Amino acid sequence: MNILLLENIHSTAKEKLEEQGFKVDLLTYSPAPEELSSLLAKYQAVGIRSKTKLTKDILDKNKHLLAVGCFCIGTNQVDLEAAKVNGTAVFNAPHSNTRSVAELVIAEMVALSRQLGDRNSMAHEGKWLKSAVGANEIRGKNLGIIGYGHIGSQVSVLAESFGLNVLFYDVTKKLSLGNAKSVSTLKELLSISDFVTLHVPETPETKDMITSEELSQMKKGSYLINASRGSVVVIADLVAALKSEHIKGCAVDVFPKEPASNEEMFTSPLQGLKNVILTPHIGGSTEEAQVAIAEEVSDSLDKFLKVGSSAGAVNFPIVDIGKHGSAKRIVNVHENKPGVLGEINSIISAAGANIDAQFLATDDKIGYLVIDVHADHVDGLSQSIVKLDSNIITRVV
Ligand code: NAI
């Protein structure tokens, strides 16, 4: 099978896929729509990052595509619905940069506590401010984590090794790691934390989660860190809390409006304020995370293309399966309408074939069916299944 990797995806991806027997071409750039559309004709799968837009038009002209690998976190550059109804599974790597974000948060706690950003700028300007006033160790302080998921729980583990007392608030019940303690309300967490760090997803519930009300519930002289999503904090309210010195400093990596490229200017009402660390959404941007993303997405593509497992797909019903034994496997994507499974099983039974194993997952539009049968029957059966009206893609793996 041929795979096209675009946008200079980390070479680890090419190496890993080639090790698995795929023929891989790697381009350094993101082709313009027309070039992309015709390029894809030769490939069964494509790997992209955030620049390549896989629109409905491009996907509809390339209905043969089995899979798209987004070698990044976001998938909004792909029309997921159009891909799905064409039988094209889309994968990403949502958690490969977890550790990178967690490390940045720990560094920021120390930096805020020692006013590193301001002292560094002053030293560069030739100003010598040697003073211990307002500088503290983070050891023994309370860290409040909002959202105890992949990143929040990593921060928890790292923070304990620095001697912080970790508290967390999450809307779903989470197992505490180490000595971390769950608190039942956001207000309670805010009122006892010296540092508050946000690790929630962007949802209607988390939009404007931190306003002047929540900031006023935080301890006087505490710090806020946001490396989650820009929509979670009302920036004007944070600016007011910093100016009144109720909040002693903050580190912000994500903003309600971020420049679309490195060429665009960045402006924020937080610029120029004391003890405010601003970073350009680099929480997950490390070389290690790039390698981890390359490994995770290549692995998902490999398992989908060669084994039929759709685990990790963002637009497909999930069938999470391992390799099959001596049997052969038919993988079928079909329109989800009444009677399809019955039709397919009738074909199998009419051929006198025995089903070794069968896995089906569906959503409102498609069904994803994996059938293990004896090798003698596999080609004939798949040719009959392809002829069904409901068939979108059928292949043998
Ligand atoms: P996750 O899905 O593993 O964890 C999120 C946690 O937040 C879950 O435990 C969930 O139950 C909880 N949660 C959801 N709504 C909540 C609410 N209203 N109140 C309290 N808890 C709530 O997500 P992960 O991977 O830990 O990512 C967290 C955030 O970090 C996301 O917003 C993600 O976009 C962002 N992120 C930022 C990066 C950066 O470069 N700065 C890089 C990677 C992720």
Residues whose N, C-alpha, C, O or C-beta is under 5 A from the ligand:
A	BS01	NAI	P94 V101 I146 G147 Y148 G149 H150 I151 G152 Y169 D170 V171 T172 H199 V200 P201 E202 E205 T206 A227 S228 R229 D253 H281 I282 G283 G284
